[in-house]
Amino acid sequence: MKRKIVNIDENLCNGCGACIPKCAEGALQIINGKAKLVKDTYCDGLGACLGQCPQGAITVTEREADAFDEKEVHDYLKSKGIQKPVAITPPSNASQKPQWPVKIDLVAPKAPFFQNANLLVAADCSPVSLKNFHDLMAGKVVVIGCPKFNDARAYAQKLTDILSHNNIAGITVLHMEVPCCTGLKWAVNKALEGSGKKVPVKELEVKIGGDIVEL
C-alpha cells in the first residue's frame, strides 16, 4: 500500500539521537552512526520525530510500505520492556497543536514546517500570561525564547537561518511589557537585515494587566 512514512536523509543525519525518544513506537534506532527506520510497520507516519532533528534530516514522505501495525508495535515495545504512552485528549478550547520543538535555540532552520509559514516569535512567559495564547498562535508556527536569560545574538542568528532557508509569509513578535523582552524584536530586525528578506512584521506587547497592545 502507498502511505505516509518517515524518511531519513543519511547525508544530513549526524547520529545525535535526538529523534529517538520522541518516537513512541520505537521505530527509530541509531545504527552505524545514523538514525534508521527499524521497520515500516512500526512507523505510524504522523511525524512526531520531525521537529526533534537539529539537522532537518527527517521528513514524511509517501511511498509503498506495509501498513502500520499497532499490535506489532505493542509486542515489540513489550519485548523491550517499554510501555507506550497513553494519549490524552486535549481540552476542546486548545485550538491548535504546536509543532515541536518550539524553543528558538532548539528548532532546526530547515524543518519543513517553516516553509511558507506565518511565524509567531513569542516570549516564553507569554503562554502562561495570556488566556487566549492559543488564539494568537492559530495558523502560525510558534517559536519561543527569553532574551534576558539567553543570548539574543544567538536568537538573531537562528532566525536569520530560518528566514534564509524558508519563504516566511509574515512574522508576529509577542513580548512582555519589560525592557529586556524587547530583545525579541531586536533579534527579528537583525534577522531580516542579515537574511535580506522583506517580511511583514507585527509587534504585540503584553501589558502587566494582561492586555495586548499592537505597537
C-alpha positions in Angstrom: 0.0 0.0 0.0 1.1 3.6 -0.6 1.1 5.7 2.6 2.9 8.4 4.6 6.0 7.2 6.4 9.1 8.8 7.9 12.2 9.2 5.6 15.7 9.9 6.9 18.3 11.7 4.8 21.5 10.0 5.8 23.6 12.8 4.2 22.1 15.2 6.7 21.8 12.9 9.8 24.7 13.3 12.2 23.6 10.5 14.5 22.8 12.7 17.5 19.8 10.5 18.5 17.6 13.4 19.4 14.7 11.9 17.4 14.8 8.5 19.2 12.9 9.4 22.5 10.1 11.2 20.6 9.1 8.1 18.6 6.6 6.4 21.0 6.5 3.4 18.7 10.3 2.7 18.9 10.5 2.8 15.1 13.9 4.7 15.1 17.3 3.5 16.2 20.9 4.7 15.8 22.6 2.1 13.6 26.2 2.6 12.4 26.1 6.2 13.5 22.9 7.1 11.6 19.2 7.2 12.6 17.4 4.3 10.9 13.7 3.3 10.5 13.8 -0.2 12.0 10.7 -1.5 10.3 7.9 0.1 8.2 5.2 -1.5 10.3 6.4 0.4 13.4 6.0 3.8 11.9 2.6 5.5 12.0 3.7 8.2 9.6 2.5 11.1 11.9 6.0 12.5 12.1 6.2 13.2 15.9 10.0 12.9 15.4 10.3 15.7 12.8 10.9 18.7 14.9 13.5 16.8 17.1 16.1 16.7 14.3 18.5 19.7 14.6 19.8 18.9 11.1 16.3 18.8 9.4 17.2 15.2 8.2 13.7 13.7 8.9 10.7 14.2 6.6 7.5 12.5 6.0 7.2 11.0 2.5 4.6 9.0 0.7 5.7 5.6 -0.7 4.9 1.9 -0.9 5.1 0.5 2.6 3.5 -2.2 4.8 0.6 -0.8 6.9 1.3 0.5 10.4 0.6 -2.4 12.9 -0.4 -1.3 16.4 -0.3 -4.8 17.7 3.1 -5.5 16.3 4.4 -2.3 17.9 2.8 -3.3 21.2 4.6 -6.6 21.1 7.9 -5.1 20.1 7.8 -2.5 22.9 6.8 -5.1 25.4 9.7 -7.3 24.4 12.0 -4.3 25.1 10.3 -3.6 28.4 8.8 -0.3 27.2 5.3 0.8 27.8 3.8 3.0 25.1 2.5 6.3 26.5 -1.3 6.7 26.6 -2.6 9.6 24.5 -4.6 12.2 26.4 -7.2 14.2 24.6 -6.5 17.9 24.9 -9.3 20.3 26.1 -11.7 21.4 23.3 -10.5 25.0 23.6 -7.0 24.1 22.6 -7.4 25.5 19.0 -4.1 24.2 17.6 -1.4 21.7 18.4 2.1 23.4 18.1 5.0 21.8 16.2 7.8 20.5 18.3 10.3 21.7 19.5 9.3 25.4 20.0 12.4 26.8 21.7 14.3 29.1 19.4 17.6 27.5 20.3 16.3 24.0 19.6 14.4 24.3 16.3 16.1 23.3 13.0 16.1 26.1 10.5 15.4 23.7 7.7 12.5 22.0 9.4 9.7 21.5 6.9 7.0 23.3 9.0 8.8 26.6 8.4 8.2 26.7 4.7 5.5 29.3 3.7 4.7 29.7 7.4 3.4 32.7 9.4 5.9 32.9 12.3 5.0 33.8 15.9 8.1 34.7 17.8 6.9 34.8 21.4 8.4 35.5 24.8 8.4 32.2 26.8 6.4 33.9 29.6 3.5 34.8 27.2 1.8 31.4 27.1 1.1 31.4 30.8 0.4 35.2 30.9 -2.4 35.1 28.3 -5.6 33.1 28.4 -6.0 33.4 24.6 -2.5 32.5 23.6 -3.9 29.6 21.5 -6.0 32.0 19.6 -2.9 34.1 18.8 -1.0 31.0 17.6 -3.8 29.8 15.3 -2.4 29.3 11.8 1.2 30.1 12.8 4.4 28.3 13.5 5.5 29.2 17.1 9.0 29.7 18.4 9.6 31.0 21.9 12.6 32.4 23.9 13.8 34.7 26.6 16.4 37.3 25.5 17.1 38.1 29.2 18.4 34.6 30.1 19.6 33.6 26.6 21.8 35.2 24.0 19.7 37.5 21.8 22.6 37.4 19.3 22.2 33.6 19.0 18.4 34.1 18.6 19.2 36.6 15.8 21.4 34.1 14.0 18.9 31.3 14.3 16.1 33.5 13.0 18.4 34.6 10.2 18.9 31.0 9.2 15.2 30.3 9.3 14.5 33.3 7.1 17.3 32.4 4.7 16.2 28.8 4.2 12.4 29.3 4.0 9.7 31.5 2.5 8.3 33.1 5.6 4.9 34.8 4.9 4.8 37.0 8.0 6.2 37.5 11.5 4.3 38.4 14.7 6.5 39.3 17.6 4.9 38.9 21.0 6.8 40.2 24.1 6.1 41.3 27.6 6.0 44.8 28.9 9.6 44.8 30.3 12.6 46.3 28.6 14.7 43.1 28.4 11.9 41.4 26.5 12.1 43.8 23.5 15.3 41.9 22.6 13.0 39.6 20.7 12.1 42.4 18.3 15.8 43.3 18.0 16.6 39.7 17.1 13.9 39.7 14.4 15.1 43.0 13.0 18.7 41.7 12.8 17.4 38.5 11.1 15.6 40.5 8.5 18.7 42.6 7.9 21.0 39.5 7.8 18.8 37.5 5.5 17.9 40.3 3.2 14.3 39.2 3.3 11.4 41.6 3.3 8.7 40.1 5.5 5.8 42.0 7.1 6.2 42.2 10.9 3.6 42.8 13.6 4.7 43.7 17.1 2.4 42.9 20.1 3.1 43.8 23.7 1.6 42.1 26.7 0.8 44.6 29.4 1.3 43.8 33.1 -2.5 43.6 33.5 -2.8 41.1 30.7 -4.0 43.4 27.9 -2.3 43.1 24.5 -1.3 46.3 22.6 -0.1 46.4 19.0 2.9 48.7 18.7 
